[in-house]
Amino acid sequence: MSVNSTYYYELLNREQQKAYYAIREGLSEMRDSFPVVKLDGKVLSDIYFFVRLDHPELFYSVTFSYRYYADSTYVELVPEYLFSKDKLREHKQAMESRIRKITSKAETLSEREKEQYVHDFLCDTVHYDKLKKEYSHEIIGALGNGVAVCEGIAKAAKILFDRLNIWCVVAISESNPEKGIKYRHAWNVIRIDGVYYHLDVTFDNTLAKSEIRRYDYFNLSDKQVFRDHEPVIWRMPSCNDGEHFYYKEKKISWTTLEEVQNRTRQAVKKGKILLFHWRGGYLTKDILRQLIDIFEEEAALKEKHVLVSVNWPQAVLLARFVEGAGARQVEMEEANEGEIPILE
Protein backbone atom coordinates (compact mmCIF):
# COMPACT_ATOMS: atom_id res chain seq x y z
CA MET A 1 0.00 0.00 0.00
CA SER A 2 1.42 3.39 -0.99
CA VAL A 3 1.28 6.67 0.91
CA ASN A 4 0.09 9.65 -1.15
CA SER A 5 0.64 12.93 0.67
CA THR A 6 -2.20 15.31 -0.26
CA TYR A 7 -0.42 18.24 1.31
CA TYR A 8 -1.91 20.98 -0.86
CA TYR A 9 -5.45 19.69 -0.30
CA GLU A 10 -4.92 20.24 3.40
CA LEU A 11 -4.07 23.92 2.81
CA LEU A 12 -7.54 24.61 1.40
CA ASN A 13 -10.79 25.64 3.07
CA ARG A 14 -13.91 23.48 2.80
CA GLU A 15 -15.30 25.02 -0.39
CA GLN A 16 -11.91 24.86 -2.08
CA GLN A 17 -11.54 21.22 -1.02
CA LYS A 18 -14.83 20.44 -2.77
CA ALA A 19 -13.41 21.91 -5.97
CA TYR A 20 -10.15 19.98 -5.48
CA TYR A 21 -12.05 16.72 -5.05
CA ALA A 22 -14.20 17.33 -8.15
CA ILE A 23 -11.14 18.16 -10.27
CA ARG A 24 -9.23 15.13 -9.03
CA GLU A 25 -12.15 12.81 -9.77
CA GLY A 26 -12.86 14.38 -13.15
CA LEU A 27 -9.24 14.07 -14.27
CA SER A 28 -8.88 10.54 -12.86
CA GLU A 29 -11.89 9.45 -14.91
CA MET A 30 -10.70 11.43 -17.96
CA ARG A 31 -14.04 13.19 -18.35
CA ASP A 32 -14.53 15.73 -21.12
CA SER A 33 -16.13 18.13 -18.63
CA PHE A 34 -17.50 18.09 -15.07
CA PRO A 35 -19.15 20.44 -12.57
CA VAL A 36 -17.00 22.26 -10.01
CA VAL A 37 -18.14 24.66 -7.30
CA LYS A 38 -17.94 28.23 -8.60
CA LEU A 39 -14.83 30.04 -7.36
CA ASP A 40 -12.65 32.91 -8.55
CA GLY A 41 -10.74 31.95 -11.72
CA LYS A 42 -7.32 32.44 -10.11
CA VAL A 43 -8.37 30.26 -7.17
CA LEU A 44 -9.56 27.53 -9.54
CA SER A 45 -6.22 27.69 -11.40
CA ASP A 46 -4.31 27.29 -8.14
CA ILE A 47 -6.48 24.34 -7.10
CA TYR A 48 -6.00 22.70 -10.51
CA PHE A 49 -2.25 23.10 -10.00
CA PHE A 50 -2.48 21.74 -6.43
CA VAL A 51 -4.32 18.62 -7.61
CA ARG A 52 -1.53 17.90 -10.08
CA LEU A 53 1.20 18.54 -7.48
CA ASP A 54 -0.45 16.13 -5.02
CA HIS A 55 -1.24 13.59 -7.76
CA PRO A 56 1.58 13.44 -10.34
CA GLU A 57 -0.14 10.45 -11.95
CA LEU A 58 -2.57 12.99 -13.47
CA PHE A 59 0.16 14.02 -15.88
CA TYR A 60 -2.03 14.26 -18.95
CA SER A 61 -3.79 17.59 -18.38
CA VAL A 62 -2.04 20.87 -17.61
CA THR A 63 -4.72 23.46 -18.30
CA PHE A 64 -8.47 23.95 -18.59
CA SER A 65 -11.29 26.31 -19.51
CA TYR A 66 -14.70 26.70 -17.92
CA ARG A 67 -18.15 28.09 -18.57
CA TYR A 68 -21.10 28.98 -16.37
CA TYR A 69 -24.43 30.76 -16.11
CA ALA A 70 -24.46 34.02 -14.22
CA ASP A 71 -26.73 32.76 -11.43
CA SER A 72 -25.16 29.27 -11.17
CA THR A 73 -23.25 28.09 -8.09
CA TYR A 74 -21.18 25.71 -10.25
CA VAL A 75 -18.99 26.02 -13.32
CA GLU A 76 -18.54 23.41 -16.02
CA LEU A 77 -14.82 22.75 -16.11
CA VAL A 78 -13.35 21.53 -19.41
CA PRO A 79 -9.85 20.05 -19.07
CA GLU A 80 -7.42 20.15 -21.97
CA TYR A 81 -5.73 16.76 -22.42
CA LEU A 82 -2.27 16.32 -23.88
CA PHE A 83 -3.26 13.14 -25.73
CA SER A 84 -6.24 11.46 -27.32
CA LYS A 85 -8.22 9.20 -24.97
CA ASP A 86 -6.75 6.02 -26.50
CA LYS A 87 -3.20 7.35 -26.27
CA LEU A 88 -3.88 8.63 -22.79
CA ARG A 89 -4.87 5.15 -21.59
CA GLU A 90 -1.73 3.68 -23.16
CA HIS A 91 0.48 6.27 -21.46
CA LYS A 92 -1.21 5.74 -18.09
CA GLN A 93 -0.66 2.00 -18.30
CA ALA A 94 2.96 2.45 -19.39
CA MET A 95 3.64 4.91 -16.55
CA GLU A 96 2.12 2.60 -13.97
CA SER A 97 4.22 -0.31 -15.20
CA ARG A 98 7.36 1.86 -15.19
CA ILE A 99 6.74 3.09 -11.64
CA ARG A 100 6.18 -0.46 -10.35
CA LYS A 101 9.38 -1.66 -11.99
CA ILE A 102 11.45 1.20 -10.52
CA THR A 103 10.08 0.98 -6.98
CA SER A 104 10.12 -2.83 -6.77
CA LYS A 105 13.91 -2.71 -6.43
CA ALA A 106 13.73 -0.53 -3.31
CA GLU A 107 10.76 -1.90 -1.37
CA THR A 108 12.86 -3.62 1.33
CA LEU A 109 15.25 -0.71 1.91
CA SER A 110 15.21 1.63 4.91
CA GLU A 111 13.72 5.11 4.51
CA ARG A 112 17.16 6.71 4.10
CA GLU A 113 18.20 4.07 1.58
CA LYS A 114 14.96 4.61 -0.37
CA GLU A 115 15.65 8.34 -0.46
CA GLN A 116 19.11 7.83 -1.94
CA TYR A 117 17.82 5.20 -4.36
CA VAL A 118 15.24 7.58 -5.84
CA HIS A 119 17.71 10.49 -5.90
CA ASP A 120 20.37 8.42 -7.66
CA PHE A 121 17.92 6.86 -10.10
CA LEU A 122 16.63 10.24 -11.26
CA CYS A 123 20.12 11.78 -11.44
CA ASP A 124 21.35 8.82 -13.50
CA THR A 125 18.41 8.44 -15.89
CA VAL A 126 16.92 11.91 -16.43
CA HIS A 127 18.54 14.56 -18.60
CA TYR A 128 17.69 18.09 -17.50
CA ASP A 129 16.68 20.21 -20.46
CA LYS A 130 14.54 23.33 -20.83
CA LEU A 131 12.32 21.84 -23.50
CA LYS A 132 9.35 23.82 -24.74
CA LYS A 133 7.26 20.68 -24.28
CA GLU A 134 4.45 20.33 -21.77
CA TYR A 135 5.44 16.74 -20.99
CA SER A 136 8.83 17.89 -19.68
CA HIS A 137 6.94 19.33 -16.69
CA GLU A 138 5.30 15.97 -15.95
CA ILE A 139 6.31 12.48 -14.87
CA ILE A 140 5.93 11.20 -18.43
CA GLY A 141 8.91 13.36 -19.39
CA ALA A 142 11.13 12.22 -16.50
CA LEU A 143 10.08 8.56 -16.29
CA GLY A 144 8.97 7.95 -19.88
CA ASN A 145 11.31 10.01 -22.04
CA GLY A 146 14.23 10.55 -19.65
CA VAL A 147 14.05 14.31 -20.19
CA ALA A 148 12.50 16.87 -17.84
CA VAL A 149 12.75 20.25 -16.14
CA CYS A 150 12.60 20.79 -12.39
CA GLU A 151 8.82 20.38 -12.11
CA GLY A 152 8.85 17.04 -13.91
CA ILE A 153 11.79 15.79 -11.84
CA ALA A 154 10.18 16.86 -8.55
CA LYS A 155 6.88 15.23 -9.51
CA ALA A 156 8.69 12.03 -10.51
CA ALA A 157 10.46 12.00 -7.13
CA LYS A 158 7.14 12.47 -5.36
CA ILE A 159 5.33 9.64 -7.12
CA LEU A 160 8.23 7.26 -6.50
CA PHE A 161 8.39 8.24 -2.83
CA ASP A 162 4.60 7.89 -2.57
CA ARG A 163 4.83 4.32 -3.81
CA LEU A 164 7.69 3.61 -1.40
CA ASN A 165 5.65 4.90 1.56
CA ILE A 166 7.79 7.99 2.07
CA TRP A 167 5.96 11.27 2.78
CA CYS A 168 6.90 13.80 0.12
CA VAL A 169 5.59 17.06 -1.33
CA VAL A 170 6.60 19.25 -4.27
CA ALA A 171 7.79 22.70 -3.11
CA ILE A 172 7.48 25.70 -5.44
CA SER A 173 9.39 28.98 -5.22
CA GLU A 174 8.64 32.19 -7.07
CA SER A 175 10.80 33.72 -9.78
CA ASN A 176 12.98 36.74 -8.99
CA PRO A 177 13.87 38.68 -12.15
CA GLU A 178 15.93 41.19 -10.14
CA LYS A 179 18.33 38.34 -9.31
CA GLY A 180 18.18 36.96 -12.83
CA ILE A 181 15.88 34.11 -11.77
CA LYS A 182 13.34 34.04 -14.59
CA TYR A 183 11.22 31.07 -13.61
CA ARG A 184 9.59 29.33 -10.72
CA HIS A 185 11.60 26.43 -9.35
CA ALA A 186 10.40 23.09 -7.96
CA TRP A 187 12.02 20.62 -5.58
CA ASN A 188 10.85 18.31 -2.79
CA VAL A 189 10.33 18.41 0.94
CA ILE A 190 10.59 14.88 2.30
CA ARG A 191 10.03 13.29 5.70
CA ILE A 192 12.64 10.72 6.72
CA ASP A 193 12.38 9.00 10.11
CA GLY A 194 9.88 11.66 11.18
CA VAL A 195 12.10 14.64 10.24
CA TYR A 196 11.55 17.05 7.31
CA TYR A 197 14.31 17.91 4.81
CA HIS A 198 14.71 19.71 1.50
CA LEU A 199 15.78 17.51 -1.40
CA ASP A 200 16.55 19.15 -4.76
CA VAL A 201 17.24 16.39 -7.27
CA THR A 202 17.29 18.85 -10.18
CA PHE A 203 20.14 20.91 -8.75
CA ASP A 204 22.18 17.78 -8.01
CA ASN A 205 21.38 16.46 -11.48
CA THR A 206 22.61 19.59 -13.23
CA LEU A 207 25.80 19.76 -11.15
CA ALA A 208 26.81 16.18 -11.96
CA LYS A 209 28.86 16.97 -15.07
CA SER A 210 31.48 14.29 -14.43
CA GLU A 211 31.35 10.65 -13.45
CA ILE A 212 30.82 11.58 -9.81
CA ARG A 213 27.32 11.98 -8.34
CA ARG A 214 26.46 15.15 -6.47
CA TYR A 215 24.57 15.44 -3.20
CA ASP A 216 24.89 19.19 -2.61
CA TYR A 217 21.10 19.44 -2.09
CA PHE A 218 20.43 16.19 -0.25
CA ASN A 219 18.71 16.68 3.15
CA LEU A 220 19.15 20.40 3.60
CA SER A 221 17.63 22.52 6.36
CA ASP A 222 15.70 25.73 5.65
CA LYS A 223 18.82 27.73 6.48
CA GLN A 224 20.89 25.78 3.97
CA VAL A 225 18.46 25.56 1.06
CA PHE A 226 17.44 29.22 1.05
CA ARG A 227 21.01 30.30 0.46
CA ASP A 228 20.28 29.83 -3.23
CA HIS A 229 16.54 29.12 -3.43
CA GLU A 230 13.83 31.76 -3.42
CA PRO A 231 11.15 31.62 -0.69
CA VAL A 232 8.35 29.13 -1.30
CA ILE A 233 5.01 30.41 -2.62
CA TRP A 234 2.95 28.07 -0.45
CA ARG A 235 4.16 27.27 3.05
CA MET A 236 6.08 24.09 3.71
CA PRO A 237 6.82 22.18 6.93
CA SER A 238 9.82 23.61 8.79
CA CYS A 239 13.08 21.83 8.02
CA ASN A 240 15.33 22.52 11.00
CA ASP A 241 17.74 19.56 10.93
CA GLY A 242 21.07 20.18 9.21
CA GLU A 243 22.79 17.21 10.83
CA HIS A 244 21.78 14.68 8.17
CA PHE A 245 23.10 16.67 5.22
CA TYR A 246 24.62 14.02 2.94
CA TYR A 247 28.25 15.17 3.02
CA LYS A 248 28.22 15.60 6.77
CA GLU A 249 26.82 12.10 7.29
CA LYS A 250 29.41 10.62 4.93
CA LYS A 251 32.21 12.50 6.76
CA ILE A 252 33.26 14.54 3.74
CA SER A 253 32.37 17.84 5.41
CA TRP A 254 35.66 19.26 6.71
CA THR A 255 36.44 22.06 9.10
CA THR A 256 40.21 22.62 8.93
CA LEU A 257 42.74 23.43 6.21
CA GLU A 258 44.94 20.66 7.58
CA GLU A 259 42.27 18.05 6.95
CA VAL A 260 41.71 19.39 3.44
CA GLN A 261 45.45 19.15 2.76
CA ASN A 262 45.65 15.56 3.98
CA ARG A 263 42.64 14.53 1.91
CA THR A 264 43.97 16.38 -1.14
CA ARG A 265 47.29 14.57 -0.86
CA GLN A 266 45.47 11.21 -0.84
CA ALA A 267 43.30 12.17 -3.83
CA VAL A 268 46.29 13.30 -5.90
CA LYS A 269 48.22 10.14 -5.04
CA LYS A 270 45.32 7.84 -5.97
CA GLY A 271 44.26 9.82 -9.04
CA LYS A 272 40.81 10.47 -7.57
CA ILE A 273 38.42 13.40 -7.83
CA LEU A 274 38.19 15.36 -4.57
CA LEU A 275 34.66 16.38 -3.58
CA PHE A 276 33.86 17.84 -0.17
CA HIS A 277 31.82 20.34 1.82
CA TRP A 278 33.65 23.15 3.65
CA ARG A 279 32.33 23.59 7.20
CA GLY A 280 35.15 25.59 8.74
CA GLY A 281 33.27 28.88 8.79
CA TYR A 282 31.98 30.94 5.87
CA LEU A 283 33.50 30.16 2.49
CA THR A 284 35.02 33.59 1.95
CA LYS A 285 37.21 34.59 -0.99
CA ASP A 286 40.24 34.36 1.28
CA ILE A 287 39.36 30.83 2.44
CA LEU A 288 38.70 29.79 -1.15
CA ARG A 289 42.13 31.08 -2.20
CA GLN A 290 43.76 29.10 0.60
CA LEU A 291 41.92 25.94 -0.41
CA ILE A 292 42.93 26.34 -4.07
CA ASP A 293 46.52 26.98 -3.00
CA ILE A 294 46.44 23.64 -1.17
CA PHE A 295 45.10 21.87 -4.27
CA GLU A 296 47.81 23.41 -6.46
CA GLU A 297 50.60 22.72 -3.99
CA GLU A 298 49.72 19.03 -3.68
CA ALA A 299 49.11 18.66 -7.42
CA ALA A 300 52.49 20.23 -8.30
CA LEU A 301 54.30 17.70 -6.10
CA LYS A 302 53.03 15.00 -8.49
CA GLU A 303 53.56 17.11 -11.63
CA LYS A 304 49.86 17.76 -12.05
CA HIS A 305 47.60 20.80 -12.14
CA VAL A 306 44.10 21.25 -10.77
CA LEU A 307 40.68 22.13 -12.18
CA VAL A 308 38.34 23.44 -9.49
CA SER A 309 34.53 23.74 -9.45
CA VAL A 310 32.84 25.63 -6.63
CA ASN A 311 29.21 25.60 -5.54
CA TRP A 312 29.60 28.78 -3.50
CA PRO A 313 26.17 28.99 -1.80
CA GLN A 314 26.46 25.45 -0.46
CA ALA A 315 30.25 25.60 0.11
CA VAL A 316 30.92 22.45 -1.91
CA LEU A 317 34.18 22.13 -3.84
CA LEU A 318 35.24 19.65 -6.49
CA ALA A 319 38.87 19.33 -7.63
CA ARG A 320 40.17 17.29 -10.57
CA PHE A 321 43.89 16.66 -10.78
CA VAL A 322 45.24 16.57 -14.33
CA GLU A 323 48.64 15.42 -15.58
CA GLY A 324 51.14 18.10 -16.57
CA ALA A 325 51.53 21.80 -15.93
CA GLY A 326 48.64 24.18 -16.50
CA ALA A 327 47.09 27.46 -15.49
CA ARG A 328 44.74 27.77 -12.53
CA GLN A 329 41.16 27.07 -13.62
CA VAL A 330 38.26 27.82 -11.28
CA GLU A 331 34.62 27.42 -12.32
CA MET A 332 31.78 28.84 -10.25
CA GLU A 333 28.99 26.30 -10.61
CA GLU A 334 25.37 27.29 -11.01
CA ALA A 335 22.55 24.79 -10.84
CA ASN A 336 19.90 25.27 -13.53
CA GLU A 337 16.43 26.58 -12.85
CA GLY A 338 13.43 24.91 -14.45
CA GLU A 339 10.49 26.59 -16.13
CA ILE A 340 7.08 26.25 -14.49
CA PRO A 341 4.23 27.79 -16.45
CA ILE A 342 1.88 29.99 -14.45
CA LEU A 343 -1.81 29.46 -15.13
CA GLU A 344 -3.77 32.69 -15.23
C-alpha positions in Angstrom: 0.0 0.0 0.0 1.4 3.4 -1.0 1.3 6.7 0.9 0.1 9.6 -1.1 0.6 12.9 0.7 -2.2 15.3 -0.3 -0.4 18.2 1.3 -1.9 21.0 -0.9 -5.4 19.7 -0.3 -4.9 20.2 3.4 -4.1 23.9 2.8 -7.5 24.6 1.4 -10.8 25.6 3.1 -13.9 23.5 2.8 -15.3 25.0 -0.4 -11.9 24.9 -2.1 -11.5 21.2 -1.0 -14.8 20.4 -2.8 -13.4 21.9 -6.0 -10.2 20.0 -5.5 -12.0 16.7 -5.1 -14.2 17.3 -8.1 -11.1 18.2 -10.3 -9.2 15.1 -9.0 -12.2 12.8 -9.8 -12.9 14.4 -13.2 -9.2 14.1 -14.3 -8.9 10.5 -12.9 -11.9 9.5 -14.9 -10.7 11.4 -18.0 -14.0 13.2 -18.3 -14.5 15.7 -21.1 -16.1 18.1 -18.6 -17.5 18.1 -15.1 -19.1 20.4 -12.6 -17.0 22.3 -10.0 -18.1 24.7 -7.3 -17.9 28.2 -8.6 -14.8 30.0 -7.4 -12.6 32.9 -8.6 -10.7 32.0 -11.7 -7.3 32.4 -10.1 -8.4 30.3 -7.2 -9.6 27.5 -9.5 -6.2 27.7 -11.4 -4.3 27.3 -8.1 -6.5 24.3 -7.1 -6.0 22.7 -10.5 -2.3 23.1 -10.0 -2.5 21.7 -6.4 -4.3 18.6 -7.6 -1.5 17.9 -10.1 1.2 18.5 -7.5 -0.4 16.1 -5.0 -1.2 13.6 -7.8 1.6 13.4 -10.3 -0.1 10.4 -11.9 -2.6 13.0 -13.5 0.2 14.0 -15.9 -2.0 14.3 -18.9 -3.8 17.6 -18.4 -2.0 20.9 -17.6 -4.7 23.5 -18.3 -8.5 24.0 -18.6 -11.3 26.3 -19.5 -14.7 26.7 -17.9 -18.2 28.1 -18.6 -21.1 29.0 -16.4 -24.4 30.8 -16.1 -24.5 34.0 -14.2 -26.7 32.8 -11.4 -25.2 29.3 -11.2 -23.2 28.1 -8.1 -21.2 25.7 -10.3 -19.0 26.0 -13.3 -18.5 23.4 -16.0 -14.8 22.7 -16.1 -13.4 21.5 -19.4 -9.9 20.0 -19.1 -7.4 20.1 -22.0 -5.7 16.8 -22.4 -2.3 16.3 -23.9 -3.3 13.1 -25.7 -6.2 11.5 -27.3 -8.2 9.2 -25.0 -6.7 6.0 -26.5 -3.2 7.3 -26.3 -3.9 8.6 -22.8 -4.9 5.1 -21.6 -1.7 3.7 -23.2 0.5 6.3 -21.5 -1.2 5.7 -18.1 -0.7 2.0 -18.3 3.0 2.4 -19.4 3.6 4.9 -16.6 2.1 2.6 -14.0 4.2 -0.3 -15.2 7.4 1.9 -15.2 6.7 3.1 -11.6 6.2 -0.5 -10.4 9.4 -1.7 -12.0 11.4 1.2 -10.5 10.1 1.0 -7.0 10.1 -2.8 -6.8 13.9 -2.7 -6.4 13.7 -0.5 -3.3 10.8 -1.9 -1.4 12.9 -3.6 1.3 15.3 -0.7 1.9 15.2 1.6 4.9 13.7 5.1 4.5 17.2 6.7 4.1 18.2 4.1 1.6 15.0 4.6 -0.4 15.7 8.3 -0.5 19.1 7.8 -1.9 17.8 5.2 -4.4 15.2 7.6 -5.8 17.7 10.5 -5.9 20.4 8.4 -7.7 17.9 6.9 -10.1 16.6 10.2 -11.3 20.1 11.8 -11.4 21.3 8.8 -13.5 18.4 8.4 -15.9 16.9 11.9 -16.4 18.5 14.6 -18.6 17.7 18.1 -17.5 16.7 20.2 -20.5 14.5 23.3 -20.8 12.3 21.8 -23.5 9.4 23.8 -24.7 7.3 20.7 -24.3 4.5 20.3 -21.8 5.4 16.7 -21.0 8.8 17.9 -19.7 6.9 19.3 -16.7 5.3 16.0 -16.0 6.3 12.5 -14.9 5.9 11.2 -18.4 8.9 13.4 -19.4 11.1 12.2 -16.5 10.1 8.6 -16.3 9.0 8.0 -19.9 11.3 10.0 -22.0 14.2 10.6 -19.6 14.1 14.3 -20.2 12.5 16.9 -17.8 12.7 20.3 -16.1 12.6 20.8 -12.4 8.8 20.4 -12.1 8.9 17.0 -13.9 11.8 15.8 -11.8 10.2 16.9 -8.5 6.9 15.2 -9.5 8.7 12.0 -10.5 10.5 12.0 -7.1 7.1 12.5 -5.4 5.3 9.6 -7.1 8.2 7.3 -6.5 8.4 8.2 -2.8 4.6 7.9 -2.6 4.8 4.3 -3.8 7.7 3.6 -1.4 5.6 4.9 1.6 7.8 8.0 2.1 6.0 11.3 2.8 6.9 13.8 0.1 5.6 17.1 -1.3 6.6 19.3 -4.3 7.8 22.7 -3.1 7.5 25.7 -5.4 9.4 29.0 -5.2 8.6 32.2 -7.1 10.8 33.7 -9.8 13.0 36.7 -9.0 13.9 38.7 -12.2 15.9 41.2 -10.1 18.3 38.3 -9.3 18.2 37.0 -12.8 15.9 34.1 -11.8 13.3 34.0 -14.6 11.2 31.1 -13.6 9.6 29.3 -10.7 11.6 26.4 -9.4 10.4 23.1 -8.0 12.0 20.6 -5.6 10.8 18.3 -2.8 10.3 18.4 0.9 10.6 14.9 2.3 10.0 13.3 5.7 12.6 10.7 6.7 12.4 9.0 10.1 9.9 11.7 11.2 12.1 14.6 10.2 11.6 17.0 7.3 14.3 17.9 4.8 14.7 19.7 1.5 15.8 17.5 -1.4 16.5 19.1 -4.8 17.2 16.4 -7.3 17.3 18.8 -10.2 20.1 20.9 -8.8 22.2 17.8 -8.0 21.4 16.5 -11.5 22.6 19.6 -13.2 25.8 19.8 -11.2 26.8 16.2 -12.0 28.9 17.0 -15.1 31.5 14.3 -14.4 31.3 10.6 -13.4 30.8 11.6 -9.8 27.3 12.0 -8.3 26.5 15.1 -6.5 24.6 15.4 -3.2 24.9 19.2 -2.6 21.1 19.4 -2.1 20.4 16.2 -0.2 18.7 16.7 3.1 19.1 20.4 3.6 17.6 22.5 6.4 15.7 25.7 5.7 18.8 27.7 6.5 20.9 25.8 4.0 18.5 25.6 1.1 17.4 29.2 1.0 21.0 30.3 0.5 20.3 29.8 -3.2 16.5 29.1 -3.4 13.8 31.8 -3.4 11.1 31.6 -0.7 8.3 29.1 -1.3 5.0 30.4 -2.6 3.0 28.1 -0.4 4.2 27.3 3.1 6.1 24.1 3.7 6.8 22.2 6.9 9.8 23.6 8.8 13.1 21.8 8.0 15.3 22.5 11.0 17.7 19.6 10.9 21.1 20.2 9.2 22.8 17.2 10.8 21.8 14.7 8.2 23.1 16.7 5.2 24.6 14.0 2.9 28.3 15.2 3.0 28.2 15.6 6.8 26.8 12.1 7.3 29.4 10.6 4.9 32.2 12.5 6.8 33.3 14.5 3.7 32.4 17.8 5.4 35.7 19.3 6.7 36.4 22.1 9.1 40.2 22.6 8.9 42.7 23.4 6.2 44.9 20.7 7.6 42.3 18.1 7.0 41.7 19.4 3.4 45.5 19.1 2.8 45.6 15.6 4.0 42.6 14.5 1.9 44.0 16.4 -1.1 47.3 14.6 -0.9 45.5 11.2 -0.8 43.3 12.2 -3.8 46.3 13.3 -5.9 48.2 10.1 -5.0 45.3 7.8 -6.0 44.3 9.8 -9.0 40.8 10.5 -7.6 38.4 13.4 -7.8 38.2 15.4 -4.6 34.7 16.4 -3.6 33.9 17.8 -0.2 31.8 20.3 1.8 33.7 23.2 3.6 32.3 23.6 7.2 35.2 25.6 8.7 33.3 28.9 8.8 32.0 30.9 5.9 33.5 30.2 2.5 35.0 33.6 1.9 37.2 34.6 -1.0 40.2 34.4 1.3 39.4 30.8 2.4 38.7 29.8 -1.2 42.1 31.1 -2.2 43.8 29.1 0.6 41.9 25.9 -0.4 42.9 26.3 -4.1 46.5 27.0 -3.0 46.4 23.6 -1.2 45.1 21.9 -4.3 47.8 23.4 -6.5 50.6 22.7 -4.0 49.7 19.0 -3.7 49.1 18.7 -7.4 52.5 20.2 -8.3 54.3 17.7 -6.1 53.0 15.0 -8.5 53.6 17.1 -11.6 49.9 17.8 -12.0 47.6 20.8 -12.1 44.1 21.3 -10.8 40.7 22.1 -12.2 38.3 23.4 -9.5 34.5 23.7 -9.4 32.8 25.6 -6.6 29.2 25.6 -5.5 29.6 28.8 -3.5 26.2 29.0 -1.8 26.5 25.4 -0.5 30.2 25.6 0.1 30.9 22.4 -1.9 34.2 22.1 -3.8 35.2 19.6 -6.5 38.9 19.3 -7.6 40.2 17.3 -10.6 43.9 16.7 -10.8 45.2 16.6 -14.3 48.6 15.4 -15.6 51.1 18.1 -16.6 51.5 21.8 -15.9 48.6 24.2 -16.5 47.1 27.5 -15.5 44.7 27.8 -12.5 41.2 27.1 -13.6 38.3 27.8 -11.3 34.6 27.4 -12.3 31.8 28.8 -10.3 29.0 26.3 -10.6 25.4 27.3 -11.0 22.5 24.8 -10.8 19.9 25.3 -13.5 16.4 26.6 -12.8 13.4 24.9 -14.5 10.5 26.6 -16.1 7.1 26.3 -14.5 4.2 27.8 -16.4 1.9 30.0 -14.5 -1.8 29.5 -15.1 -3.8 32.7 -15.2 
